[in-house]
Amino acid sequence: MSSDGSLAGAHIVSNTILFQGLAAQRRHDANMHHLAADNAQLRWAYDDLVTRYNEVVRLFNEIRQRAIEIASGSDQKSETIARLEIENARMAAELERLRLDLRDVTTHRDLLRELNRQNNPDAYPLG
């Protein structure tokens, strides 16, 4: 009987080891499932981070380009203002020259009228 008892004991030990192995395999499978889920979540988070990073880089480049355009526009405006100020000074000088010319022409005209009046007193009956 002892050999039947030993056989039964061995069978129980064998079944226990088998069940422990199956339980360990199930725990391992469950852990792998959790690890796979965690890995998938990490990949999703990484992809989301890369997408957000790329968006930030795109916005940065957009803002930098806009700043360059604004600075360039400011430089162009400054150059335009400087050119206009030079042109304004040139035109003011030309205006002053024309005023002097007009004064000279008016003086010359008045002198010619006076000479004409002296040479032809009848042409100016009212004086």
C-alpha positions in Angstrom: 0.0 0.0 0.0 2.8 2.2 0.7 3.6 2.2 -2.9 0.1 3.2 -3.8 0.4 6.0 -1.2 3.8 7.0 -2.6 2.3 6.9 -6.1 -0.6 9.1 -5.0 1.7 11.4 -3.2 3.9 11.7 -6.3 0.8 12.3 -8.3 -0.3 15.1 -6.0 3.2 16.6 -6.0 3.3 16.3 -9.8 -0.1 17.9 -10.1 0.8 20.7 -7.7 4.0 21.4 -9.7 2.0 21.4 -12.9 -0.7 23.8 -11.4 2.0 26.0 -10.0 3.7 26.1 -13.4 0.4 26.9 -15.1 -0.3 29.6 -12.5 3.1 31.0 -13.0 2.6 31.0 -16.8 -0.8 32.7 -16.4 0.8 35.4 -14.1 3.6 35.8 -16.7 1.0 36.1 -19.5 -0.9 38.6 -17.5 2.2 40.6 -16.8 3.2 40.5 -20.4 -0.3 41.7 -21.3 0.0 44.6 -18.9 3.5 45.3 -20.2 2.2 45.3 -23.8 -0.6 47.7 -22.7 1.9 49.9 -20.9 4.2 49.8 -24.0 1.3 50.8 -26.3 0.3 53.6 -24.0 4.0 54.8 -23.9 4.2 54.7 -27.7 1.0 56.7 -28.0 2.3 59.2 -25.4 5.6 59.4 -27.4 3.8 59.9 -30.7 1.6 62.6 -29.1 4.7 64.3 -27.7 6.4 64.2 -31.1 3.3 65.7 -32.7 3.1 68.5 -30.2 6.9 69.1 -30.4 6.6 69.3 -34.2 3.7 71.8 -33.8 5.8 73.9 -31.4 8.7 73.9 -33.9 6.3 74.8 -36.7 4.8 77.7 -34.7 8.3 78.9 -33.7 9.4 78.9 -37.3 6.3 80.8 -38.3 6.8 83.4 -35.6 10.5 83.7 -36.5 9.6 84.2 -40.1 7.0 86.8 -39.2 9.6 88.6 -37.0 12.0 88.6 -39.9 9.3 90.0 -42.2 8.4 92.7 -39.6 12.1 93.6 -39.1 12.6 93.7 -42.9 9.5 95.8 -43.3 10.7 98.1 -40.5 14.1 98.4 -42.3 12.3 99.1 -45.6 10.0 101.7 -43.8 13.1 103.3 -42.3 14.8 103.4 -45.7 11.7 104.8 -47.3 11.3 107.4 -44.5 15.0 108.4 -45.0 14.6 108.6 -48.8 11.4 110.7 -48.3 13.1 113.0 -45.8 16.0 113.6 -48.3 13.5 114.1 -51.1 11.5 116.5 -48.9 14.7 118.5 -48.1 15.5 118.6 -51.8 12.0 119.8 -52.7 12.2 122.4 -49.9 15.4 123.7 -51.4 13.9 123.7 -54.8 10.8 125.6 -53.5 13.1 128.2 -51.9 15.0 128.5 -55.2 11.8 128.9 -57.1 10.6 131.6 -54.6 13.8 133.5 -55.2 13.4 133.1 -59.0 9.8 134.3 -58.7 10.9 137.3 -56.7 13.5 138.1 -59.3 11.0 137.6 -62.2 8.4 139.8 -60.3 11.1 142.5 -59.8 12.1 142.2 -63.4 8.5 142.4 -64.5 7.8 145.4 -62.3 10.9 147.1 -63.7 9.8 146.4 -67.3 6.3 147.7 -66.6 7.8 150.9 -65.2 10.1 151.3 -68.2 7.1 150.6 -70.5 5.0 153.2 -68.6 7.8 155.7 -68.9 8.2 155.1 -72.6 4.5 154.8 -73.4 2.6 157.0 -70.9 -0.5 156.8 -73.0 -0.7 153.0 -72.6 -1.4 153.5 -68.9 -4.1 156.2 -68.6 -5.0 155.4 -65.0 -1.5 155.7 -63.8 
